[in-house]
Amino acid sequence: MSADFAILSESTLHDRYLRVESRLVRYPDGREVAFDIVGHPKNEHHFVVVFVYFTARRSAVLLREFAQAALPQRGSLANLPTGGFDPRKHANRVEAARAELSEEAQLRGGEWVCLLPPDHPGVLEAKWCRNRFTPFLCIDPEPDPAHG
């Protein structure tokens, strides 16, 4: 944390699929502000997302899947292949991204590009969320007959 801000306390308010924590922060001007911080600790608060691009067709892949937060307006949304990084299952983040591409889009291979520098901790999902994600570009993958 920046030397200008200080975490004064943290406590868990709720812990099921997501964890909600209360965090008290002292601002540089002396104010103390309480925040709710949410995250998914099972995946070490880290996810991967894959943007798939097919050069010959000049097209991308979007998945339609159930999104519990979209109810009641919609039951499903268009999304990119996304999943959690689990160090018990994945040696690294690109391996997690490849697994998600196979599982969710039934695709494999292609040219892979990580869209962040190697030492980047990941993009915050939202400023009040611990979850971070690493985005990947996958160019011209092929169908995966052994998906999942």
C-alpha positions as CSV (number, residue, x, y, z in Angstrom):
1,M,0.0,0.0,0.0
2,S,1.1,3.5,-0.7
3,A,2.9,5.2,2.3
4,D,0.2,7.9,2.0
5,F,-2.6,5.4,3.0
6,A,-2.8,3.0,5.9
7,I,-5.0,-0.1,6.4
8,L,-6.1,0.2,10.0
9,S,-8.2,-3.0,10.3
10,E,-9.6,-5.8,8.2
11,S,-12.2,-8.4,9.1
12,T,-14.3,-11.0,7.2
13,L,-18.0,-10.2,7.0
14,H,-19.1,-13.1,4.8
15,D,-17.4,-16.1,3.3
16,R,-19.0,-18.5,0.9
17,Y,-18.4,-18.5,-2.8
18,L,-17.2,-14.9,-2.5
19,R,-15.6,-13.4,0.6
20,V,-16.6,-9.9,1.8
21,E,-14.2,-8.1,4.0
22,S,-14.5,-4.8,5.9
23,R,-11.4,-2.6,5.6
24,L,-10.8,0.6,7.5
25,V,-8.3,2.9,5.7
26,R,-6.7,6.1,6.9
27,Y,-6.3,8.7,4.1
28,P,-3.3,11.0,3.8
29,D,-5.4,13.9,5.2
30,G,-6.3,11.8,8.3
31,R,-9.8,10.8,7.4
32,E,-10.8,7.2,8.2
33,V,-13.0,5.5,5.7
34,A,-14.6,2.0,5.8
35,F,-14.9,-0.1,2.6
36,D,-16.4,-3.5,1.7
37,I,-13.9,-5.5,-0.3
38,V,-15.1,-8.6,-2.2
39,G,-13.1,-11.4,-3.8
40,H,-12.8,-15.0,-4.7
41,P,-10.1,-16.5,-2.5
42,K,-10.3,-20.1,-3.9
43,N,-8.5,-18.9,-7.0
44,E,-6.0,-16.8,-5.1
45,H,-8.1,-13.8,-6.3
46,H,-6.8,-14.3,-9.8
47,F,-8.6,-15.1,-13.1
48,V,-7.6,-15.4,-16.7
49,V,-9.6,-14.1,-19.7
50,V,-9.0,-15.1,-23.4
51,F,-9.8,-12.9,-26.4
52,V,-9.9,-15.3,-29.4
53,Y,-9.4,-13.9,-32.8
54,F,-9.6,-15.7,-36.2
55,T,-7.6,-13.9,-38.8
56,A,-9.1,-15.5,-41.9
57,R,-12.7,-14.6,-40.8
58,R,-11.8,-11.4,-39.0
59,S,-14.0,-12.6,-36.1
60,A,-13.8,-13.2,-32.4
61,V,-15.4,-15.7,-30.0
62,L,-18.1,-14.7,-27.5
63,L,-19.7,-17.3,-25.3
64,R,-23.3,-17.2,-24.1
65,E,-23.6,-18.4,-20.5
66,F,-25.7,-18.1,-17.4
67,A,-24.9,-15.1,-15.3
68,Q,-26.5,-15.1,-11.9
69,A,-26.1,-11.3,-11.4
70,A,-27.9,-10.6,-14.6
71,L,-31.2,-11.8,-13.3
72,P,-34.0,-10.8,-13.5
73,Q,-33.4,-8.8,-16.7
74,R,-31.5,-11.6,-18.4
75,G,-30.5,-15.1,-17.7
76,S,-27.4,-15.2,-19.8
77,L,-24.8,-12.8,-21.2
78,A,-22.2,-12.8,-23.9
79,N,-18.7,-13.3,-22.3
80,L,-15.1,-14.1,-23.2
81,P,-13.7,-17.4,-22.1
82,T,-12.8,-16.7,-18.4
83,G,-11.8,-18.8,-15.4
84,G,-9.9,-19.0,-12.2
85,F,-6.2,-19.6,-11.8
86,D,-5.9,-22.5,-9.3
87,P,-2.3,-23.2,-8.4
88,R,-3.3,-26.8,-7.4
89,K,-4.3,-27.4,-11.1
90,H,-2.3,-24.9,-13.1
91,A,1.5,-24.5,-13.3
92,N,1.0,-20.9,-14.5
93,R,-1.6,-18.4,-15.8
94,V,-1.2,-19.3,-19.5
95,E,-1.9,-23.0,-18.6
96,A,-5.1,-21.8,-16.8
97,A,-6.0,-19.8,-19.9
98,R,-5.5,-22.7,-22.2
99,A,-7.6,-25.0,-20.0
100,E,-10.5,-22.4,-19.9
101,L,-10.3,-22.1,-23.7
102,S,-10.7,-25.8,-24.1
103,E,-13.4,-26.1,-21.4
104,E,-15.5,-23.2,-22.4
105,A,-15.0,-22.7,-26.1
106,Q,-13.8,-26.2,-27.1
107,L,-10.7,-24.7,-28.8
108,R,-7.0,-25.4,-28.5
109,G,-3.6,-24.3,-29.8
110,G,-3.2,-21.0,-31.7
111,E,-0.7,-18.3,-31.1
112,W,-0.8,-17.0,-27.5
113,V,0.1,-13.5,-26.4
114,C,-0.1,-12.3,-22.8
115,L,-1.4,-8.8,-22.8
116,L,0.4,-7.7,-19.6
117,P,4.1,-7.6,-18.8
118,P,5.5,-10.7,-17.0
119,D,5.8,-9.0,-13.6
120,H,2.3,-7.4,-13.7
121,P,0.1,-8.6,-10.8
122,G,-3.1,-8.5,-13.0
123,V,-5.8,-5.9,-13.7
124,L,-8.2,-5.3,-10.9
125,E,-11.7,-6.5,-11.7
126,A,-13.1,-3.4,-9.9
127,K,-11.5,-1.0,-7.5
128,W,-13.4,-2.5,-4.5
129,C,-12.5,-6.1,-5.5
130,R,-9.4,-8.2,-4.7
131,N,-9.9,-10.2,-7.9
132,R,-7.4,-9.5,-10.6
133,F,-7.3,-10.9,-14.1
134,T,-4.6,-11.6,-16.7
135,P,-5.8,-11.1,-20.3
136,F,-4.6,-13.2,-23.2
137,L,-5.0,-13.0,-26.9
138,C,-5.3,-16.3,-28.7
139,I,-4.9,-16.1,-32.5
140,D,-6.3,-18.8,-34.8
141,P,-6.9,-21.7,-32.4
142,E,-8.5,-25.0,-33.7
143,P,-11.3,-27.1,-32.5
144,D,-10.5,-29.3,-29.5
145,P,-12.1,-32.7,-29.8
146,A,-11.0,-33.6,-26.3
147,H,-12.3,-30.4,-24.7
148,G,-12.6,-29.9,-21.0
